[in-house]
Amino acid sequence: MESPEDMTEGLEEKEHFKQYIFFWGGQLFSRLGSTIVQFILVLWIAIETQSELILGVASIAAFGPFLILGQLQEFSRID
């Protein structure tokens, strides 16, 4: 038969896991919302200005850091 300490340890692990899932679920929705807003802003700029140059600058400003940092991450991996 399990001791009471073993039983409470399992409950604590489940509570930590629930907190972990809750935190990362919130991060997922936050990131998704930020990405949608960023895309809509670039789309709005395209519609309002009707300028390819301004659209290009806005796109680079919005998505460029992800491309640059993503490539830096690939090069910094240690195999």
KOLDRENFI-22457 format. One line per 5 residues: number of its first residue (from 1); their letters; for each residue x, y, z of C-alpha. Coordinates in steps of 0.001 Angstrom, whole numbers, plus 500000, padded with zeros to 6 digits. Example, Ala and Ser with C-alpha at 12.3 -4.5 7.8 and 13.67 -1.06 7.14 Angstrom:
// KOLDRENFI-22457
1	AS	512300/495500/507800; 513670/498940/507140
***
This chain:
// KOLDRENFI-22457
1	MESPE	500000/500000/500000; 501246/503482/499183; 502141/505867/501944; 500291/509211/502167; 503485/511023/501156
6	DMTEG	503633/509080/497878; 500005/509889/497139; 500430/513633/497721; 503582/513662/495612; 501590/512410/492622
11	LEEKE	498966/515106/493185; 501650/517804/493344; 503109/516599/490036; 499666/516740/488413; 499115/520272/489728
16	HFKQY	502496/521396/488363; 501651/519822/485003; 498296/521625/484906; 500041/524928/485650; 502612/524169/482946
21	IFFWG	499912/523442/480346; 497934/526524/481400; 501011/528748/481039; 502025/527427/477618; 498424/527471/476403
26	GQLFS	498288/531165/477297; 501573/531743/475490; 500201/529994/472406; 497102/532186/472251; 499127/535317/472955
31	RLGST	501566/534552/470148; 498739/533663/467772; 496946/536931/468538; 500115/538964/468047; 500801/537302/464705
36	IVQFI	497247/537930/463481; 497434/541607/464467; 500816/541965/462768; 499476/540435/459544; 496331/542584/459599
41	LVLWI	498406/545751/460109; 500520/544951/457051; 497351/544203/455079; 495758/547464/456252; 498867/549426/455227
46	AIETQ	498689/547816/451772; 495037/548733/451328; 495324/552280/452676; 498524/553389/450951; 498303/551477/447645
51	SELIL	502107/551716/447591; 504356/548732/446927; 507315/550479/448542; 505544/551163/451822; 504101/547641/451792
56	GVASI	507589/546218/451343; 509025/548320/454157; 506154/547357/456469; 506566/543671/455602; 510297/543755/456269
61	AAFGP	509735/545592/459550; 507087/543061/460600; 508567/539761/459450; 512267/540517/458917; 513355/540008/462535
66	FLILG	511863/536498/462525; 513799/535602/459392; 517071/537026/460683; 516803/535567/464177; 515680/532223/462773
71	QLQEF	518784/532021/460617; 521028/533023/463515; 519483/530260/465579; 520266/527696/462857; 523903/528766/462709
76	SRID	524326/528758/466488; 523277/525114/466943; 525935/522801/468245; 525773/519301/466769
***
